[in-house]
């Protein structure tokens, strides 16, 4: 990676007999071997290496050579430090670079931003150049090192930003700073240069990018276009709405370091931070007053955090002591705090998004930009975004936001779940969504998956008429020819219980009990659980309530159950598997459910999550019987459970399909990975066929099959599931009206025809189209 012989490097690992360990004498010899007046940097691992390195320093006598021992990581630290040393950096600079080398592994915060068109000269007079990376691995350590070394001899100051992620600009004098851009193949990077040789610097970077940093010869052939990443638009929440486009603000880029402020100006600059903090806290508190329930609690907590004087104390000090700009000081201070929370792991790490959001808001206030997140509007609008994060939930007001359109996401993404919960028509995977101009009038059809730009007057009138007709569930799920299908609600909090009752749910098809266990160092007691369960059972007197036992792990980690650093938590200890470690948690929960059910008329049933084998189903049924629970079911969420459904039915009374995980495992596509969101589509024919295995097994056994995944909230897919043989469907309370309305307008035979057409389709889009035709939706 470096020209010429480069800095001297010696390896002092291991001991002389070849076994693992460290030897102080060997380390001392290595230090002497590479010693020079520029100094020596020693990279050590943990344990005996630290002690051995310290002893080695006592063994050598090099009074004119400064020797430092650093905790920098071996691979990243060695690469970064070596490159900077080759460029002539001092020992201080090399050590800082080596220690900070792991920054490149930190995840990038905020939504990715669209790349603006290339420009030649910035308003500041700096030269800029937009380049698309061609090499297979993007800006990894080798290309980053090439850029640093090539630019070192030039009289130019160069920075690079990643326009896809909004990261940067980063000074091009450090390979690890460039690595934090996370620039991948296909990303557009903006190179900015100033100084006497600015144009020469841009020409150098241009040539290296054009050459693919010498890696194009080994690049694999490009895959043909037409993969699953763009098969949209996909309607993920039913209904139609018309409104003018409002775009989510672009994410903030990290402010660049500035020339130190004069001493006389620093106090006033620091005071600007105080004013910005007050403004942000007031804005969040004002928003909190306009909403209720969990949304209000989230916003009030954010306002309290933003108003905490200690959160920006170091930022003020940075302005006063070093003269850095307020925005740069806030960005760096809260970025360091986020990094510290990440390192702590567990629940503390989950606060990182909160800190990043507050950082972005304060910096936006300082820069005079609109705050990130959902814009504040008073007139109805259609929100267009790259995607929506869970934190955006609390900021959406259905009274003014009438529909959602996103570039990314899939049927099980946060956007899909959020929009269904709010009852908003929504489209995801809309190609060129971010190219739609602000203020453009659009019609969003979340049922058919159609986006119409500048709709006609007739189309607008039809959509407004449909939007004004509220779908209300009358409390009895049935097809047009009288076939009964229970329509139940998914609940997981007191607020959702209220919503389920208000929506007329026939019962609860999925009672998520995780809310009792979250944010705790220890599991709740039996007594605490009894109180919580009774509160729900009492409100659903004489109605069906299916309680799902603790579903911890994967995206629902619990400190006292799951391991924090599983390599692949989606395939790890989760769901029923947690009983392998903490069997008493399940026994306590079953005991609490049984005690709570006594004295209440609710028809209480219990089911276990993530069952894979008939033996697990039998074990769960046995445990339930020991506690007097006589209506037992399991969730089918894996292909293994679907394939062995006949044997599982022999052990239990009913099953319920968890379609989100079933799609994930059938398609081998991590549901937390946005790039694979469209594979996590319950309309995928492979997923539909996996579901059909469970329905067919239920029909043979003469036992009921329910669906409690997000698929049940899609009215057309709900009809397909009824065609497969679903006896009940459970969904978010807001979806009950739309699902009930569609089912009431179609016959059982039409549902069966839709199921047959969908399951025999080639892909998800064809399955939707075939089902819509069979159900006469949109005709």
N, C-alpha and C positions, 0 to 999 in steps of 0.2 A: 504493500500500500504506500510505501515511501520511496523516494528517490535515493540512489546511492546506497552507501552502507547503512545509513540511518543511525539512530541511537543504539548504544550497546545494550544487550539484553542477556541476562543469565538466569537459569532455572536452578532453584535450590530446593526443590520439593523432594520428599521421601528421605529415607535414611540409607546408610551404606549397604545394609543387607538386603535392600530391595523391598522391604515391607513398608506399610503405611506409617506416616508419622513425620516429624521434623527434627532436624539436627542443627544445633546452633553453630557448630563448627562449619558445616556445609554452607549455611546462610552467610556466615562471616566471609568465607572464601569467595562467594558469589559477589558480595558487596565490593570486596577489594578488586575483583576482576573487572567490574564495570565502572569503578570510581573515576570521577573527573571533577575539575573545579566547578562544573555546573551543578553537581550534586547527584544524589542517588535516591530513587523512590523505590521502596520495598512494599510489594503487595502481599498481604497475608490473608489467610483464611481464619476461621475461628479456632478456639481450643488451644492446643499446644503450640500452634504456629505463632500466636501472639507472644507467648512466653519465650519461645526459642528465638524469635527475632530480637526481643529485648536483651536476651543473654548474648546474642551475636554482637550487638552494639558495644557491649562491654569487652568483647574479645578483640576488637579491632582498634587500631590507632591511626586515625586519619584526621588530624586536627584541621586540615585545610578543606575538608570535604564535608558538606552538610548531608546527612543521611536522615531520611524521614521514613517512618512506617505508617502505612495508610490502610484503611479498611475498604478501599475501593474493590469492587468485584473483579475477579480474575479476568474473565473474558472481555467484558465491556470496558473495564477500567484499563486493561492492558492495551486494547486497541486504541481507545480514545487518547490515553496518555502518550502512547508511542507516536501517533500521528502529530499531535501538537508539539511534542519534543522535536520531531523531525523538522517542524516548521520554525524552530528556533525559539520556542516559548521558554519562559523561566521555570524554575522548579515550582514556584507558587502556582503558576498558571497550569502546569502539567498536573499537579496534585488536585487542584480544583476540578479540572476537566475529568480526571479519573474518578473522583468521588461522586461527581454529578452524573456519571455515565448511565446510571439506571433510570434517569429521568425519561429516557427514550422509551421505556417500557410502560410508562404511565398512560392510562387511557385518556383519550381526548374528551373534554367536556363540551356540552352544547350540541345543537343540531348542526349537521353539515350545511355549508352555504353554497349557493350556486356560483360558478365562476363568472365574473364579469368579463366583458370583451377585452382583448389585449389593448394596451395603450402605449404610446411611445415616450411621452414626457409628462411626469406628474406635475401638479400645480406647484410643488416645491422646487421644481427644476431638476429633480432627480430623473435619471433614465430608468425606464422599466421595460420588462420583456416578459410575456407570458409564454410558457413552454409546457408541452404535454410530455410526461415521462413515458418512455418507450420500453425501457428494460424490464424484464419479467418481475423483479423483486423491488422495483421502485428505488427510493432513496434510502438504501440500507447503509451499513457502515462503510463499505468499500467506495461507493459513489460519493458519499458525504466526505470521506477522507480525500478523494481526488479533487473535489471542489475546494476544500480548505487549502490543500497544498498548491493547487494551481493559482489561487488568488493571493497567496501570501506575499509574493514578490511585488505585486502591483500597488500603485498608489491609488487605492480605491476602497471605499467602504461599501460592502455588499450585504444585502439581507434577502432572505427568501421566505415566502409565505405559501401555504397550501390553500388554494382557493376552494377546494372541495370541502374541507373540514373547517375552514375558517381559522386554522392554526397559523400562528406567526404574526408579523414577520420575525424571523430568527437571524441573528448575525451569522454570516458565513465564515466566521473565524474559529468555529468549534464544530467538530463532527457530531458531538452528542446533542448540541442545540439543534442541528439540522435533523437528527433522528427523531426529535420530539414532534416534528411536523407530520410523522406517520404517512409520508407521501408514497402512494402505491402506483403501480403501473396504470396509466390512463389519467391520473390526476394532473390538473393544471397547476403549475407553480408560478408565482409571480416573483421575478428577480428584479430587485431595485438596487441601483448603483449610483454613487456620487464620488467626486474626486477627479483628479487629473486623468486617470486611466479608466474612468467608468465605462466607456464604450468598449475598451479592450476587455474589461472584465466580463461584460455581457456576452461578447463574442466568444470568450473562452467557455463560459457556461453553456451557451447555445451549441457549440460544437460537441461538447461532452454529452449533452442530452441527445443531440441528433445521432451520435454514435452509439447511444444506449450504454454509455460508460464501458464500451467494449464487451458487453454481455449479450448482444443480439444474436451472435452466431449460435449461442447455446440455448436460445429461447425456444420453448415448445411452440408448436404450431397453434395458431389461434383456433378456438372452438367456433363452430359455425353459429351464426346468430339464430335467435328464435328460441332461446331457453326459457325457463319458467319465470325469469325475473320480470318479464313484461308481458303479461297476458291480460292486462286490465283494459279498461276500468273494471273493478270488481265492486259490486254492491254488497256492503257488509252490514248495513242497517236500513230497513225498509222505509218507504215513504218518498214523497216528492216535495221539493221546496224550491223557491225562486228567491234570489237575492243577488246583491252586488258583491264582488270579490273583495275580501280584505285579506291581505297577506300577513303571515307571521313575520315579525321583524327578523332581519338577518342576524345571526349570532355575532357577538362581538369578537373581534380578533384581539390578541394580547397586545396592549400598548407597548411601543418600543421605548427603551431607555432614552432619557433626554439629557441635554446639556444641563449640568447642575445649576439650579436657580441661585441667583444672588442671595446672600444672607439676609438682606433687608426684605426680600419678598417671601421668605419661607413661612413665616408665621401666618400670613394671609392665605398662602396656598394650603397649609395644614387646616386652617379654619374652613376651607371649602369642603374638606372631607366631612367635618362635623355637619355642615349644612346639607350635604348630599345624604348622609346617614339619616338625618331627621326627615328629609323629604321622602326617602324610600320607606322608612318605617310608617310614616303617616299615610302613604299611598296604599301600602299593604293593609293597614288597619281600616282604612276607608273601604277597601274592597271587602274585607271581612264583614263589615256591617251590612253589606248588601246580599249576603248569602247566609245559609243556615247549616246546621248539622256538622258533619265531618269537614265539609269545605271551609266552614267558618273557623273550625279549630285549627286546620292546617294553616290558614292565612294569619290567624292571630299568633300562632307559634312562630311563623316566619317574621312577622312584625316585631315580636319580642326579641328574636335573635338579631335582627337588623339593628335594633335600638341598643343592644348591649355595648356599652362604651369600650369594653375590653377587646371587642372583635376587630377594631381598627386602630387600637393603641399603637401597634408596631408600625402601621402605615403612617400615622402622624409623626412618629419618631423618625421614620425614614425620610420624610420630607424635611423635617427640621435639621437632621444631622447630615444627610448626604445631598440634600437639595434635589432629589428626584421629584418628578411631577406627581401630583396627587393620584392620578389614574394609574400610573405605573406602580406606585407604592401600594395602593389598595389591591391591584391585581396580584402582585407578588406576595403580599402578606397573607391574603386569604387563600391564594394558591398553596402556600406553604402549610397553612392550617388544614386544607383539604388533604394534602399529602400525608400529614400527620395522622389524620383520622383514618385514612386508607390503611396506613401501616398498623393501626390498632386492630383493624378487622372487626368482625361481628356487627353489633348494632351501631357502634360508633362509625364504622365505614359507611353505613347507610345514610349518614348525615352529610356525606360529601356533596350530594346533589343540592341540598339545601344551602350549603356554604357557597357553592358555585353560582347558584341562582342569585343569592344576595350580592355576591361579588359583582356579577354582571349588571345588576340593577344599580349599584352604587357607581360603578364606572360609567354606565350609560348616563346617569344623572350628571356626573362630572363633565361628560363630553357633550351634553345637550342632546343626546339621542333618545328615541323612544325606548322605553324599558322592554327587555326581552319578555317572551311569553305572549299569551293571548292579548291582542290589543283591546283597549277599552273603547267601546262604541255605544251609542244610544239607539242607532237605527239598525234594523235587521240586516244581517250580512251572512255570506257564505265564507267560512274560514278555509283558506288554502294554505297548506304547509307541506314541508318535506315529510314530516311525520309528527305525531304528538307524543310527548313524554307523559308518564303518569302524573308528574307534578303539575301538568297543565289542567288536570281534571278540575281542581278547585277554582280555576279562573274562567271556566266556560259557563256562560249564562244562557240557558236555552231560550230565554225570552227575547234575546237579540241575535244569538248565533243560531241560524235556522238549518244549517247543513255543514258538513265537513267534507273536504276533498284533500287527499294527500298523494304525494308522488310515490311514497314508499308504503310499506305495511302490507299485511295480508289479513285473511279472515279471522285470525286469532291474535292479531296485534293489539297493542294498547288502544289504538285509535278505534278499532272495530268494537272492542269491549266497551270502551267509554261511550261511543256514540249510541250503541244499543241501550246502554244503561240510562242515557239521557233522552232516548227516544228521538234522536236526530237522524235524518237521512244521511248516509255517508257512502263515499266512494274511496277506495284505496287503489294503489298501483295505477294512478292516472298519469300516463306518459305526458310530458310537457306541462304538467300542472303548474310548475313555477314560471312558465312562460306567459301565463294568463295575466293581463294587465290589471292592476288594482282598479276597482270600480267597474269592471266588466260585469254585465248582467248574465247570470248563468242559471240553468235549470238542472237540479241534481235529482236523479231518479235512483234511489238506493235499492229499489226492488229489482229493477231490470239491469242495473249497472250501466247507466247511460248518463253522460254529461253533455248538455246542450249549451253552446255558447251563443249569446244573443238570440234567445228563443222568440218565436212569433207571438203575437197577441193571443191567439187561440191556445197555444201551448201554455202561456202564462196563466190564462184564465182557468184552464183545466187543472193545472198544478195547484193554484191557489184554492180552487174548490175542494180538491182532495186534501190539501193541508188543513183546511178549515174543518173537515169532517174527522173528528177525533174517533179513533178506533177504541171502543170500550168493550171489555170482556164482561159477559153477563154471568160468569160464574159456572158455566157448564160447557165443557169442550165437546164438540160434536161435528161430524161432517154433515153435508147437506142431506144425506140419506139416513141420518140418525145413528151412525156408528160413533160410539162414545170413546173419547180420548181425554183422559184427565190432563188438565193443564195446571201445572204446579209452579212454584217459585223457588229460585235459588236465594238463600239468605245467609248472611254471615255477620249481622250486627243488628242492634235494636232498630236502627233507621230502616234497614231493609225489611225487617219484620213489619213495620208500619206500612211500608210501600206495598208489600205483598198483600196485606189485608185490604188496603185501599184499592188495589187493582183487581180484587175479586178472585185471587188464587184459590184453587180447590184444595190446596194443601202445600206442604213444603217437600219438594223432591230432592233438595240438597241443602241440608243444614250444615254449613261449614263451621266447625268448632275451633278453628285455629285462633280466632280472635281472643279466646280465653288464655291462650298460651303465649301470645306475642308480647314483646317488651317486658319479659320477666326473666329473672335469673333462675327461678325454679318453677316447676309445674304447679298449676293451681291445685288446691286441696280438693278432696271429694266433696266437701261441704260447699266450697265456692262453685264447683261445677253444678251441683244440684240446684242451687239458687238460679244460675243462669239458664239451665235447661227448663226448669219449671216455668220461668217467665215466658218462654216460647210455647211450651205445651199448653199452658192455660189460655193463651190467645188463639190457639187453633183447636178448640174443643171439638171433638168428634171428627176431626179431619186428619188426614194422613200426614205424618211428619217423619221423613227419612233422615236420620242423623248419620253423618259420615264421621267416623272416628278420625283421630288426629292424622292429618296429612302433612307431615313435616318433611323437610328436605328439599333439594333442588332450589326453586325460587322462593321457598318458605323455610329458610334455615332457623333452627332454634338452638341457642347456645348450650342447653342442657341435653340435647338429643343428637344433633348432627355434628359432623366433623367440619370445621370451617374451611379446610383447604383440600377438599376432594378434587381430584383432577377432572372428573366429569360428573358433577352432581346429578345431572339428569339420569345418569345410569348408575347412580350410587345408592347409598342408604337413604331411602325415602319411602313415604307411605307406610305400608304394612311392614316393610323391612326394618323399621325402627324398633319393632318389638324384639328383634334379635339382641339389641343393646339394652333397651329399657322396657322389658315385658310388663313391669308393674304399672307403667303409664297407661297401657291399654286396659289392664284389669281395673285400675281406679276409675277410668272413664266409663267402662261398661257398668261398673257398680253404681256410679253417679247417675247414669242414664236410667237404669232400672229403678233407683230410688225416686228420681224425679217423675217417672211415669206413673208411679203409684198415686192414686187419688185424682188423676186427670183422665179425661175421656179421649184425649188425642190418641190416634192410632199410631203408636210409636214403632218405627222399624229402624234397624241399624245396618249400616253397610261399611265395609272396609275398603280403603283405597289401595290401588296398585297391587292387586292380587295377580299372580302369574301362573300359579299351578293349582290343580285340584287339592293337593295336600295343604296348601295354605288356606284354601277355602274351607276345608274340613277343620283345620285348626281353629280358624276364626269362629265357625259355627259352634264348635265345642266350648270355646271360651264364653260365647254369648249364652249358651244353655246353662253353664255354671252360674250365671248371674240372673237367670230367669227371663232372659230375653228370647222370645220364641218366633220373631219374624226377622230373619237374617238374610242379608244380601251382600253382594260384593260388586265392586266396580270393575268393568272390563276396559282397560286402558292400554293394553299391550297386545301385540299380535299373538303372543303365547297364550294369553287368556282367551282371545277370540277363537283360536284354533282348538283349544281344549274346552270350549264352552259346554259341550255335552257332558263331559265328566264333572265340570264345575257345577252345573245345574243339579247334579245328583247330590250335591252337598248343601245347597242353599235354596232359599225360597224364591229369590228374584235376583236379577242383575240390573245394573244401570251403566250405560255407556258414557265414559268420559271422553268426548270426541277430541278435545284439544290434545291430550297426550296420545290418544290412539293415532291421530294424524302424525304427530311428531315421531313416534316410534315406527309406524308403518313406512313413512317416507324417509326415515333416517335423517331428519332435518331438525336441528335444535330450534325449538320455538322461541328461544331468547335471541336468536341471531337474525337480524333484520333482513340480510341478503337472502335468507331461505324462507322468508315469510310466506311466499306464494305456494311453496310445497306443503306448508302447514295449512292446507285447505281441506275442510271436510268434504268438499265436492270432488276431490280427486277420486277417480274411479277405483283406485286401489284401496282407498280408505272406505269407500262405500261398500266394496266387496268384503272388507274385513268386518264391517258392521253387520252385513247380511249374514255372516257366519253365526254371529251371536243371536240374531233374530230367528234364524232357522232352528238353532238349538233350542231356543225358548219355545218355539211352536211344537217341536217334537216332545219336549218335556211337559208341555202344558203349563208353563210358568211365565209370569210377566217379565217383559223387558222394557225398561225405561231409558230415557236419554236425558242427561243433566249437563252435558257440555254445551258450549256456545252454539253448536249446530242447531239446537232446538229453538233458538231465538230467531233463526232465519225462516220466515214464513214458508217459502217454497221448499226449503230443505225439510222443514217440519212435516210438510205433506208427504215428501218422499219417505221419511222415517215412518209415518203412519202406514204408507204403502208397504214398507218392509214388515210391519207388524208391531210397532211401538204401542204399548198400552197406555203410556203416560209420557209427557214431555215436561221438563222443568227448565225454567229460563229466568232471566232478570224480569222483575215485575213489570217494567215498562213495555216489554215485548209481548205480554199476554194479549193485549188488544189486537195487535196486528196478526199474531198467529191465529188467535181465535176467529178473527174475521175471515182470513183466507180459508181456513179449514171449513168454516160454515158455508162457504161458497163452492166447495168441490165435493164430489162423491168419493166413497172408498175405492171404487173401481178406477177413478181418475188418479187417485193417489198411487194405486198399484201400477198403473200405466206409467206414471211419472217416475216411479222407483225403477221400473224395468228399463226405461229409456235412459235414465241417468247412469245406472250401474253398468250399462253396456257401452257407454261413451268412451272416447279415446282420451279426453283430457277434461279438466275441471270446467273450462268455459263451455265445451260442448255439452257437458252434463247439465249445466245451468240452462242452456238454451233448450235442450231436449225436454227438461222438466217444465220449463215455462210454456212450451208448446202443448204438452200433455194437459197442463192445468189451465190452459187458456189465459195465462197471466199476460197482461199487456195487449191482449187482442180486443 
